[in-house]
Amino acid sequence: MGVLRRAVGLAGYGSLAGVVALVGLTYQCKIRPVDSNDYIYNHTQYARLNPNNSPATHDVCLRKVPLRDIKPELLEKEGKLVEAFCAGVWSGVGYAYQRRYLEKKYRGPETASQLWERKELQQSTYNIGTQITDHFEVVSKSSESIIVRCGDSPRVKDTRDSDGLFEMTVSIDRKKHVAEFGLKSVFFNSLSGYKSVDPPMPWHIQWLHQWYDKILMESAIRNVTR
């Protein structure tokens, strides 16, 4: 969330809008709010990271893909598709700008064990504890979902003014022969004593974030389709 604000200041809306145009096909992505009874609000990580139940900025980007378009080997073993989808988010062109930005600022001896190179991001299976470009850490993984903590460096274990969960999901409907991919974001201020009735992200930053989600989605879909 903080990086997104800084990226806007560094690149400007025009440059980022150009990235949107390059990726294209985002019309197939659907953005909606995260439902108030969504399971993520009852997830142990959400309760741990947001003990004050501070108001959240939230949305989910959804994209359906026919099973016939997905690489067959990713459907052979449970969990492989969500791993490849996650790898596509971080290794794809959609994340390239932010990855380079974070690399210039934070890559060094203290972050050497984290994933930085595109090849590493492409090949990782994203097990719990995996740290990505000093801004994300995998905190939950199942056969259909990978959740990362975001908002600040994973080296900051305590509460943060910029905190959140970002979930990558895959749901397969074999009767309808379709897979639905999701990018779910819930951002909040987790500092003790923080009191506000307003979500942490202003509307224009959330609007930009939603377009960024679409870019990440289309970039990731390329990694799972043939």
C-alpha positions in Angstrom: 0.0 0.0 0.0 2.8 2.4 0.9 4.8 1.4 -2.1 1.8 2.0 -4.3 1.6 5.6 -3.1 5.3 6.1 -3.7 5.1 4.6 -7.1 2.4 7.0 -8.1 4.6 9.9 -7.0 7.6 8.5 -8.8 6.0 7.5 -12.1 2.9 9.6 -12.2 -0.6 8.5 -13.3 0.2 8.8 -17.0 3.0 6.2 -16.9 1.0 3.7 -14.9 -1.9 4.2 -17.1 0.3 3.3 -20.0 1.1 0.0 -18.4 -2.6 -0.7 -18.2 -2.9 -0.1 -21.9 0.0 -2.4 -22.7 -1.4 -5.3 -20.8 -4.9 -5.0 -22.3 -7.7 -7.5 -22.0 -8.5 -6.2 -18.5 -12.2 -6.0 -19.5 -12.4 -9.7 -18.6 -11.6 -8.9 -14.9 -14.4 -8.1 -12.5 -13.8 -5.9 -9.4 -16.1 -6.0 -6.4 -15.9 -5.4 -2.7 -15.0 -8.2 -0.3 -18.3 -9.4 1.3 -18.6 -8.6 5.0 -19.0 -12.3 5.8 -16.0 -13.4 3.7 -13.9 -16.1 5.4 -10.8 -13.9 5.3 -12.3 -11.7 8.1 -12.4 -14.8 10.3 -9.0 -16.1 9.3 -6.5 -16.4 12.2 -4.0 -14.2 10.4 -6.6 -11.4 10.1 -7.4 -11.6 13.8 -3.7 -11.6 14.7 -2.7 -8.7 12.4 -5.7 -6.5 13.0 -6.6 -7.0 16.7 -8.3 -3.6 16.9 -10.5 -4.6 14.0 -9.6 -1.3 12.3 -11.6 -0.4 9.2 -10.2 -1.9 6.0 -9.9 -0.9 2.3 -11.0 -4.1 0.5 -11.7 -5.4 -3.0 -11.4 -8.6 -5.0 -10.5 -9.0 -8.7 -12.0 -12.1 -10.4 -11.3 -13.6 -13.7 -12.7 -16.8 -15.3 -10.8 -19.0 -17.7 -12.1 -22.1 -19.5 -10.3 -25.3 -18.4 -9.4 -26.1 -22.0 -7.2 -23.0 -22.0 -5.2 -24.0 -18.9 -2.0 -25.9 -19.1 -3.0 -29.6 -18.5 -0.1 -30.4 -16.2 -1.4 -27.8 -13.7 -4.7 -29.7 -13.4 -3.1 -33.0 -12.7 -2.1 -32.5 -9.1 -4.1 -30.5 -6.4 -2.4 -27.2 -5.5 -0.3 -26.9 -8.6 -2.6 -24.4 -10.3 -2.6 -21.9 -7.4 1.2 -22.2 -7.1 1.6 -21.4 -10.8 -0.9 -18.5 -10.5 0.9 -17.1 -7.6 4.2 -17.4 -9.5 2.7 -15.6 -12.4 1.7 -12.7 -10.2 5.2 -12.1 -8.9 7.3 -13.1 -11.9 5.2 -11.6 -14.6 5.3 -8.3 -16.4 2.6 -6.8 -14.2 4.8 -6.8 -11.2 8.1 -5.9 -13.0 8.0 -2.2 -12.2 7.3 -2.6 -8.5 9.9 -5.4 -8.3 12.6 -3.2 -9.8 11.6 -0.3 -7.5 11.8 -2.5 -4.4 15.1 -4.1 -5.6 16.8 -0.7 -5.9 15.7 0.3 -2.4 15.9 -2.8 -0.3 17.9 -5.6 -1.9 21.1 -6.3 0.1 22.7 -8.6 2.6 19.7 -8.4 5.1 17.3 -9.5 2.4 19.5 -11.9 0.5 17.3 -14.9 1.5 14.2 -13.4 -0.1 12.9 -13.9 -3.6 14.2 -11.2 -6.0 15.1 -12.8 -9.4 12.4 -13.4 -11.9 13.6 -17.1 -12.2 13.2 -17.5 -8.5 9.8 -16.0 -8.5 8.8 -18.2 -11.4 10.0 -21.5 -9.8 9.0 -21.0 -6.1 6.2 -23.0 -4.6 5.4 -20.2 -2.2 5.4 -22.2 1.1 4.6 -20.5 4.3 7.4 -18.1 5.4 8.5 -17.3 1.8 9.4 -13.6 1.6 9.0 -11.7 -1.7 11.0 -8.5 -2.6 11.0 -7.2 1.0 7.3 -6.4 0.8 5.4 -9.7 1.0 5.5 -12.8 3.2 3.4 -16.0 2.7 1.4 -16.5 5.9 -1.1 -19.2 4.7 -1.3 -21.8 2.0 -3.8 -24.4 0.8 -4.6 -26.2 -2.4 -6.8 -23.3 -3.5 -5.3 -20.2 -1.8 -2.0 -18.5 -1.0 -2.2 -15.5 1.4 0.7 -13.0 1.9 1.0 -10.3 4.4 1.7 -6.9 2.7 2.1 -3.2 3.4 5.7 -3.1 4.7 8.8 -5.2 5.0 8.4 -8.7 6.4 11.3 -7.8 8.6 8.8 -5.7 10.5 7.1 -8.3 12.6 5.1 -5.9 14.8 2.0 -4.0 14.0 2.2 -1.3 11.2 0.5 1.8 10.0 0.4 0.1 6.6 -0.7 -3.5 6.9 -2.9 -6.0 5.1 -3.5 -9.4 3.5 -3.4 -10.2 -0.2 -4.9 -13.5 -1.2 -4.4 -15.4 -4.5 -7.2 -18.0 -5.1 -8.2 -20.6 -7.6 -11.6 -22.3 -7.7 -12.2 -25.0 -10.3 -15.7 -25.9 -11.4 -15.4 -29.1 -13.4 -19.1 -29.2 -14.2 -18.9 -25.8 -15.9 -15.4 -26.5 -17.2 -14.1 -23.2 -15.8 -11.5 -22.0 -13.3 -12.0 -18.7 -11.5 -8.9 -16.8 -10.3 -9.1 -14.2 -7.6 -6.9 -11.5 -6.1 -8.3 -10.4 -2.8 -7.0 -7.4 -0.9 -7.7 -6.2 2.6 -5.6 -3.2 3.8 -5.7 -1.7 7.3 -3.7 0.1 10.0 -2.8 -2.4 12.7 -1.1 -0.1 15.1 -2.2 -0.4 18.7 -4.5 2.4 19.7 -5.3 3.4 16.2 -8.8 4.9 16.0 -10.5 5.9 12.8 -13.8 5.2 11.1 -12.3 5.7 7.7 -10.6 3.1 5.6 -6.8 3.7 5.2 -6.7 4.1 1.5 -8.3 7.2 -0.2 -10.6 6.5 -3.1 -8.2 7.6 -5.8 -5.5 5.3 -4.5 -8.0 2.4 -4.3 -9.1 3.1 -7.9 -5.4 2.9 -9.0 -4.9 -0.3 -6.9 -7.9 -1.9 -8.6 -6.4 -1.2 -12.0 -3.1 -2.6 -10.8 -4.9 -5.7 -9.7 -6.2 -6.2 -13.2 -2.7 -5.8 -14.6 -1.4 -8.4 -12.1 -4.3 -10.7 -12.9 -3.8 -10.6 -16.7 0.0 -11.1 -16.2 -0.6 -14.1 -13.9 -3.1 -15.7 -16.3 -0.4 -15.8 -18.9 1.6 -18.2 -16.7 -1.2 -20.7 -16.4 -2.6 -20.8 -19.9 -1.3 -22.4 -23.1 
